[in-house]
């Protein structure tokens, strides 16, 4: 796995649900719509992923292609919504307080 930025923290699916709010209903569709450079049609589902919250309050998923097991990623821009940013700040504070 690539070295992550120091301000990037690992988050859970529950954290994602809190950050995305009502938009979380689209999360399964985001998982099913990932790019794989190795697969012929390039569209795949990300599986066995880990989720991270970056300094921009966006979510990054790092996982595997469901078809060929190649490493794939998915970037979800959540840092543009005031509600999402507030929720992400809350998640970040909780995670850092646990350390």
Residue pairs with C-beta under 8 A, 6 or more apart in sequence:
1 62
2 62
4 52
5 54
5 55
7 54
7 55
8 52
8 53
8 54
8 55
8 60
9 52
9 53
9 92
9 95
9 96
10 50
10 51
10 52
10 95
11 19
11 51
11 52
11 53
11 59
11 91
11 95
12 51
13 51
15 51
15 53
15 91
15 95
16 24
16 27
16 51
16 59
17 24
17 27
18 87
18 90
18 91
19 53
19 57
19 59
19 78
19 84
19 87
19 88
19 91
20 26
20 27
20 59
20 76
20 78
20 84
21 81
21 83
21 84
21 87
23 78
23 84
30 74
30 76
31 45
31 46
31 49
31 61
31 74
32 45
33 43
34 43
34 44
34 45
34 46
34 65
34 72
34 73
34 74
35 42
35 43
35 44
35 72
36 42
36 43
36 44
36 65
36 67
36 68
36 70
36 72
37 70
38 65
38 68
38 70
39 65
39 67
39 68
39 70
44 65
44 66
44 67
44 68
44 72
45 65
45 66
45 67
46 61
46 63
46 64
46 65
46 66
46 72
46 73
46 74
47 63
47 64
47 65
47 66
48 63
48 64
49 61
49 62
49 63
49 64
49 74
50 61
50 62
50 63
51 59
51 60
51 61
52 59
52 60
52 61
52 62
53 59
53 60
53 88
53 91
53 92
54 60
56 79
57 78
57 79
57 84
57 85
57 88
57 89
58 75
58 76
58 77
58 78
58 79
59 75
59 76
59 78
60 73
60 74
60 75
60 76
61 73
61 74
61 75
61 76
62 71
62 73
63 71
63 72
63 73
63 74
64 70
64 71
64 72
65 71
65 72
78 84
78 85
78 88
79 85
79 88
